[in-house]
Amino acid sequence: MIPDKKAALVTGSAKGIGRAIARRLLNEGFRVALADRDAAALRKTEAELSAPGDVLAVRMDVAREGDVRRGMAAALKRFKRLDVLVNNAGIADPASGMEVERWRAIIGVNLTGAFLCAKYAEGALRRTKGCVVNIASTRALMSEPGTPAYSASKGGLVALTHSLAISWGPDIRVNCISPGWIANDPHARLRPIDHAQHPVGRVGRPEDVAALAAYLASEEAGFVTGQNFTIDGGMTRKMIYAD
Ligand SMILES: NC(=O)c1ccc[n+]([C@@H]2O[C@H](COP(=O)([O-])OP(=O)(O)OC[C@H]3O[C@@H](n4cnc5c(N)ncnc54)[C@H](O)[C@@H]3O)[C@@H](O)[C@H]2O)c1
């Protein structure tokens, strides 16, 4: 018997944007598997969400195939269905430069990690006519100096999104969100200019991304697949040539 209550798995959900997405999906009525490699943060977030029975903490490093296989199996064993996979786990390294070891590590988590999670979720998502939401970055579209691995990993994620959407439709929808600057710490001391430079007048919040993820995960988004949605307060639409 497949239970009625839908289930989601959100990677990198012990903190930040992933935690906000997990919280939002819980509020939307999903059961949620929190998947993260940080065991202590996972325990804290699981307790904070205080929805025993509806939340399962799964320790996994998304870059390791064995972890992903076991983690996905644990979520399916508990929830008996999977409707939404959110590939959010990611590492940023502003100074990765041209070091091939850093390149491999960042691509391994940000891009291969999403590929592996999608691979092990495919069968379950086909059964529920579910969906995947990938969290990329505006760095897929624009760069600061010295971040080739991060930018390439996120550009790859945008391409993985349309590739899977075309490969797995009509059973599974696959979309991508590219956030700009999202301040995860509500107590972070941001300068007035940090907010004012954004066309919307403020820096982003994890809840902004969570709201878009919830829409893409919903049946209302049934005609949407293969797309990348930028959510950046308008920054990628702003001309920044020096006067
Ligand atoms: N915060 C931003 O401004 C911003 C902007 C654009 C894109 N993003 C993307 O959003 C996602 C979340 O970012 P965030 O700011 O919330 O980051 P964060 O560092 O606050 O949280 C990331 C979470 O992912 C987990 N994680 C890292 N590597 C992992 C792995 N190998 N396996 C499992 N879990 C792993 C961490 O333990 C952590 O809980 C990332 O993919 C990031 O690239 C963030």
The ligand as an SDF file (V2000), in Angstrom:
LIG
                    3D

 44 48  0  0  0  0  0  0  0  0999 V2000
   23.5560   31.3700   -0.0490 N   0  0  0  0  0  0  0  0  0  0  0  0
   23.6780   31.8780   -1.2600 C   0  0  0  0  0  0  0  0  0  0  0  0
   23.8730   33.0920   -1.4250 O   0  0  0  0  0  0  0  0  0  0  0  0
   23.5480   30.9880   -2.4680 C   0  0  0  0  0  0  0  0  0  0  0  0
   23.4690   31.6040   -3.7210 C   0  0  0  0  0  0  0  0  0  0  0  0
   23.3410   30.8120   -4.8590 C   0  0  0  0  0  0  0  0  0  0  0  0
   23.3010   29.4390   -4.7410 C   0  0  0  0  0  0  0  0  0  0  0  0
   23.3960   28.8490   -3.5210 N   0  0  0  0  0  0  0  0  0  0  0  0
   23.3290   27.3810   -3.4810 C   0  0  0  0  0  0  0  0  0  0  0  0
   22.3160   26.9930   -2.5960 O   0  0  0  0  0  0  0  0  0  0  0  0
   22.6660   25.7520   -1.9810 C   0  0  0  0  0  0  0  0  0  0  0  0
   22.5870   25.9100   -0.4660 C   0  0  0  0  0  0  0  0  0  0  0  0
   23.4560   26.9480   -0.0850 O   0  0  0  0  0  0  0  0  0  0  0  0
   23.5050   27.5380    1.3980 P   0  0  0  0  0  0  0  0  0  0  0  0
   23.9060   28.9430    1.2800 O   0  0  0  0  0  0  0  0  0  0  0  0
   22.2640   27.1910    2.1320 O   0  0  0  0  0  0  0  0  0  0  0  0
   24.7530   26.7100    1.9680 O   0  0  0  0  0  0  0  0  0  0  0  0
   25.1140   26.2690    3.4700 P   0  0  0  0  0  0  0  0  0  0  0  0
   26.5860   26.0720    3.4670 O   0  0  0  0  0  0  0  0  0  0  0  0
   24.4800   27.1730    4.4740 O   0  0  0  0  0  0  0  0  0  0  0  0
   24.4070   24.8490    3.5880 O   0  0  0  0  0  0  0  0  0  0  0  0
   24.7920   23.8040    2.7460 C   0  0  0  0  0  0  0  0  0  0  0  0
   24.3890   22.4940    3.3870 C   0  0  0  0  0  0  0  0  0  0  0  0
   24.8250   21.4470    2.4800 O   0  0  0  0  0  0  0  0  0  0  0  0
   25.5020   20.4590    3.2450 C   0  0  0  0  0  0  0  0  0  0  0  0
   26.4640   19.7770    2.3940 N   0  0  0  0  0  0  0  0  0  0  0  0
   27.6020   20.2970    1.8510 C   0  0  0  0  0  0  0  0  0  0  0  0
   28.2340   19.3340    1.1650 N   0  0  0  0  0  0  0  0  0  0  0  0
   27.4850   18.2100    1.2680 C   0  0  0  0  0  0  0  0  0  0  0  0
   27.6460   16.8840    0.7680 C   0  0  0  0  0  0  0  0  0  0  0  0
   28.7070   16.5260    0.0620 N   0  0  0  0  0  0  0  0  0  0  0  0
   26.6810   15.9830    1.0400 N   0  0  0  0  0  0  0  0  0  0  0  0
   25.6040   16.3350    1.7870 C   0  0  0  0  0  0  0  0  0  0  0  0
   25.4180   17.5470    2.2930 N   0  0  0  0  0  0  0  0  0  0  0  0
   26.3510   18.4760    2.0310 C   0  0  0  0  0  0  0  0  0  0  0  0
   26.1670   21.2090    4.3880 C   0  0  0  0  0  0  0  0  0  0  0  0
   26.4810   20.3330    5.4680 O   0  0  0  0  0  0  0  0  0  0  0  0
   25.0870   22.2430    4.7360 C   0  0  0  0  0  0  0  0  0  0  0  0
   24.1690   21.7380    5.6700 O   0  0  0  0  0  0  0  0  0  0  0  0
   24.0570   25.4140   -2.4950 C   0  0  0  0  0  0  0  0  0  0  0  0
   23.9540   24.5360   -3.5650 O   0  0  0  0  0  0  0  0  0  0  0  0
   24.5990   26.7520   -2.9500 C   0  0  0  0  0  0  0  0  0  0  0  0
   25.5790   26.6130   -3.9500 O   0  0  0  0  0  0  0  0  0  0  0  0
   23.5220   29.5960   -2.3790 C   0  0  0  0  0  0  0  0  0  0  0  0
  1  2  1  0
  2  3  2  0
  2  4  1  0
  4  5  1  0
  4 44  2  0
  5  6  2  0
  6  7  1  0
  7  8  2  0
  8  9  1  0
  8 44  1  0
  9 10  1  0
  9 42  1  0
 10 11  1  0
 11 12  1  0
 11 40  1  0
 12 13  1  0
 13 14  1  0
 14 15  2  0
 14 16  1  0
 14 17  1  0
 17 18  1  0
 18 19  2  0
 18 20  1  0
 18 21  1  0
 21 22  1  0
 22 23  1  0
 23 24  1  0
 23 38  1  0
 24 25  1  0
 25 26  1  0
 25 36  1  0
 26 27  1  0
 26 35  1  0
 27 28  2  0
 28 29  1  0
 29 30  1  0
 29 35  2  0
 30 31  1  0
 30 32  2  0
 32 33  1  0
 33 34  2  0
 34 35  1  0
 36 37  1  0
 36 38  1  0
 38 39  1  0
 40 41  1  0
 40 42  1  0
 42 43  1  0
M  CHG  2   8   1  16  -1
M  END
$$$$
